[in-house]
Amino acid sequence: MRVIWITVFLLIATWLPATGWAIWKAYPFHNPSQEEVNYTNREIEQDREVPEYYPRWNTAMAEMDWETSSYEKGWDESMEREFDALLQRVGQSGGSLSKFNIVEGTGQVRIDSWRPGQIDLHVEAPAGMKINVSQFYYPNWTAHLLRESSNLTVQPSQPDGLISLSIPRGSHEVQLEMKRSKAETTGQIISLISLVITLSYIAVNRRRVGSGPSPGRSS
């Protein structure tokens, strides 16, 4: 146990200074470059994800050849232009990014709830419609009509890779939900097994120490 605690202490002692320095450098008021400050502020305001996490259904990301150069600033400049073009295509509503766009048909869409992994919509579609939701597509996104047995097909839009779905005619409550992938479930099971093994080892080790022979008395 002493070796384990020493190892944990050394890992934490190494990690904390590096993390503190990274945090210090990340805040805009520690950076003298106004250009980088403005860029960071835009990332925060727009909730941007780092480019390497863009899904492959986004055409700009699919066409990016990461092997041609190690010039990170060049990648940032290229992705900045692509992201600005994406924002223009998505459009704005009320001074902020549009949460959805009607691309086919007519009707009304209202956002009832927007949480990580779940989006609730109220849709009025007199003759059916197709909408793009301003959330990057991933295969584990599902959509179904609340209080109805129908599931909707979710697919990536072109060329931006956003969630695209067709709504049937009528008034509907639509729920988009990100389901757990097999990889996530497997990871959680492995983590749980590792935790059980660790706690079992600690319990057995303490029991052995507690049940050791008592020191004899000297006469």
Secondary structure, DSSP 4 states (H G I P E B T S, - for coil): -HHHHHHHHHHHHHHHHHHHHHHHHHSGGG---HHHHHHHHHHHHTTPPPGGGS-TTSHHHHT--TTS---HHHHHHHHHHHHHHHHHHH-EETTEE-SEEEEEE--EEEEEEEETTEEEEEEEESS-EEEEEEEE--TTEEEEETTSS-EE-EEE-TTT-EEEEEE-SEEEEEEEEEPPPHHHHHHHHHHHHHHHHHHHHHHHHHHHHHTSPPPPPP-
